Amino acid sequence: MHSERFDLTQKFLAQMLAVRRSSVSEVAGALAADSCIRYSRGTITILDRARLQAHACSCYEVIRETLDAALPPHADTTRH
């Protein structure tokens, strides 16, 4: 995500990952306890991106670079 805050329900995330909703709740709770994210009512706010990335698997960086190349962030239209 190119935003620090986005909507994502536990139910939807569980379906995407083919895991139980309780597993998503457990992991989200652990990431929140480590101050990586805040998760409330289907809204995730990234508090510490570097800490969150440290929890990710080693393939994260490869996937991130591939996605950024295919779908670059929108240009800031407020700059002149």
Phi and psi restraints in degrees (value plus and minus 20) as a CYANA .aco file:
   2 HIS   PHI    -114.5   -74.5
   2 HIS   PSI      -6.7    33.3
   3 SER   PHI    -145.7  -105.7
   3 SER   PSI     133.5   173.5
   4 GLU   PHI    -103.7   -63.7
   4 GLU   PSI     -34.3     5.7
   5 ARG   PHI    -155.1  -115.1
   5 ARG   PSI     112.6   152.6
   6 PHE   PHI    -177.7  -137.7
   6 PHE   PSI     137.8   177.8
   7 ASP   PHI    -110.2   -70.2
   7 ASP   PSI     110.7   150.7
   8 LEU   PHI    -182.2  -142.2
   8 LEU   PSI      91.8   131.8
   9 THR   PHI     -99.6   -59.6
   9 THR   PSI     135.7   175.7
  10 GLN   PHI     -82.5   -42.5
  10 GLN   PSI     -58.0   -18.0
  11 LYS   PHI     -81.6   -41.6
  11 LYS   PSI     -67.1   -27.1
  12 PHE   PHI     -85.1   -45.1
  12 PHE   PSI     -64.5   -24.5
  13 LEU   PHI     -82.5   -42.5
  13 LEU   PSI     -60.6   -20.6
  14 ALA   PHI     -82.3   -42.3
  14 ALA   PSI     -61.1   -21.1
  15 GLN   PHI     -85.4   -45.4
  15 GLN   PSI     -61.9   -21.9
  16 MET   PHI     -82.3   -42.3
  16 MET   PSI     -58.5   -18.5
  17 LEU   PHI    -114.1   -74.1
  17 LEU   PSI     -23.5    16.5
  18 ALA   PHI      35.9    75.9
  18 ALA   PSI      28.1    68.1
  19 VAL   PHI    -149.7  -109.7
  19 VAL   PSI     149.4   189.4
  20 ARG   PHI     -93.4   -53.4
  20 ARG   PSI     129.5   169.5
  21 ARG   PHI     -80.4   -40.4
  21 ARG   PSI     -54.1   -14.1
  22 SER   PHI     -83.0   -43.0
  22 SER   PSI     -51.9   -11.9
  23 SER   PHI     -86.9   -46.9
  23 SER   PSI     -61.6   -21.6
  24 VAL   PHI     -83.0   -43.0
  24 VAL   PSI     -63.2   -23.2
  25 SER   PHI     -80.6   -40.6
  25 SER   PSI     -62.5   -22.5
  26 GLU   PHI     -83.4   -43.4
  26 GLU   PSI     -66.3   -26.3
  27 VAL   PHI     -88.4   -48.4
  27 VAL   PSI     -63.7   -23.7
  28 ALA   PHI     -80.2   -40.2
  28 ALA   PSI     -59.7   -19.7
  29 GLY   PHI     -83.8   -43.8
  29 GLY   PSI     -61.2   -21.2
  30 ALA   PHI     -86.0   -46.0
  30 ALA   PSI     -61.2   -21.2
  31 LEU   PHI     -87.4   -47.4
  31 LEU   PSI     -55.4   -15.4
  32 ALA   PHI     -88.7   -48.7
  32 ALA   PSI     -60.7   -20.7
  33 ALA   PHI     -83.6   -43.6
  33 ALA   PSI     -48.9    -8.9
  34 ASP   PHI    -108.9   -68.9
  34 ASP   PSI     -12.2    27.8
  35 SER   PHI      43.5    83.5
  35 SER   PSI       5.9    45.9
  36 CYS   PHI    -101.3   -61.3
  36 CYS   PSI     -61.7   -21.7
  37 ILE   PHI    -157.0  -117.0
  37 ILE   PSI     144.4   184.4
  38 ARG   PHI    -139.6   -99.6
  38 ARG   PSI     113.3   153.3
  39 TYR   PHI    -149.1  -109.1
  39 TYR   PSI      97.8   137.8
  40 SER   PHI    -168.7  -128.7
  40 SER   PSI     103.7   143.7
  41 ARG   PHI      29.0    69.0
  41 ARG   PSI      27.2    67.2
  42 GLY   PHI      61.0   101.0
  42 GLY   PSI     -12.4    27.6
  43 THR   PHI    -135.9   -95.9
  43 THR   PSI     106.1   146.1
  44 ILE   PHI    -125.3   -85.3
  44 ILE   PSI     111.6   151.6
  45 THR   PHI    -140.4  -100.4
  45 THR   PSI     103.1   143.1
  46 ILE   PHI    -101.0   -61.0
  46 ILE   PSI      99.9   139.9
  47 LEU   PHI    -115.5   -75.5
  47 LEU   PSI     -55.3   -15.3
  48 ASP   PHI    -163.6  -123.6
  48 ASP   PSI      73.0   113.0
  49 ARG   PHI     -81.7   -41.7
  49 ARG   PSI     -61.7   -21.7
  50 ALA   PHI     -82.7   -42.7
  50 ALA   PSI     -62.8   -22.8
  51 ARG   PHI     -85.8   -45.8
  51 ARG   PSI     -60.5   -20.5
  52 LEU   PHI     -83.0   -43.0
  52 LEU   PSI     -63.5   -23.5
  53 GLN   PHI     -84.2   -44.2
  53 GLN   PSI     -50.9   -10.9
  54 ALA   PHI     -85.5   -45.5
  54 ALA   PSI     -45.3    -5.3
  55 HIS   PHI    -101.7   -61.7
  55 HIS   PSI     -35.6     4.4
  56 ALA   PHI     -96.7   -56.7
  56 ALA   PSI     141.6   181.6
  57 CYS   PHI     -91.2   -51.2
  57 CYS   PSI     147.7   187.7
  58 SER   PHI     -86.9   -46.9
  58 SER   PSI     -37.9     2.1
  59 CYS   PHI    -101.0   -61.0
  59 CYS   PSI     -28.9    11.1
  60 TYR   PHI     -74.7   -34.7
  60 TYR   PSI     -68.2   -28.2
  61 GLU   PHI     -82.3   -42.3
  61 GLU   PSI     -59.8   -19.8
  62 VAL   PHI     -83.2   -43.2
  62 VAL   PSI     -65.2   -25.2
  63 ILE   PHI     -84.8   -44.8
  63 ILE   PSI     -63.4   -23.4
  64 ARG   PHI     -79.8   -39.8
  64 ARG   PSI     -67.2   -27.2
  65 GLU   PHI     -83.4   -43.4
  65 GLU   PSI     -59.7   -19.7
  66 THR   PHI     -85.2   -45.2
  66 THR   PSI     -65.1   -25.1
  67 LEU   PHI     -86.0   -46.0
  67 LEU   PSI     -60.9   -20.9
  68 ASP   PHI     -83.1   -43.1
  68 ASP   PSI     -54.9   -14.9
  69 ALA   PHI     -90.7   -50.7
  69 ALA   PSI     -58.6   -18.6
  70 ALA   PHI     -99.7   -59.7
  70 ALA   PSI     -57.7   -17.7
  71 LEU   PHI    -150.5  -110.5
  71 LEU   PSI      55.8    95.8
  72 PRO   PHI     -83.6   -43.6
  72 PRO   PSI     133.0   173.0
  73 PRO   PHI     -79.2   -39.2
  73 PRO   PSI     131.0   171.0
  74 HIS   PHI     -84.3   -44.3
  74 HIS   PSI     121.9   161.9
  75 ALA   PHI     -86.9   -46.9
  75 ALA   PSI     126.0   166.0
  76 ASP   PHI     -92.2   -52.2
  76 ASP   PSI      90.0   130.0
  77 THR   PHI    -102.3   -62.3
  77 THR   PSI     -24.9    15.1
  78 THR   PHI    -105.9   -65.9
  78 THR   PSI     -32.7     7.3
  79 ARG   PHI    -102.8   -62.8
  79 ARG   PSI     127.3   167.3
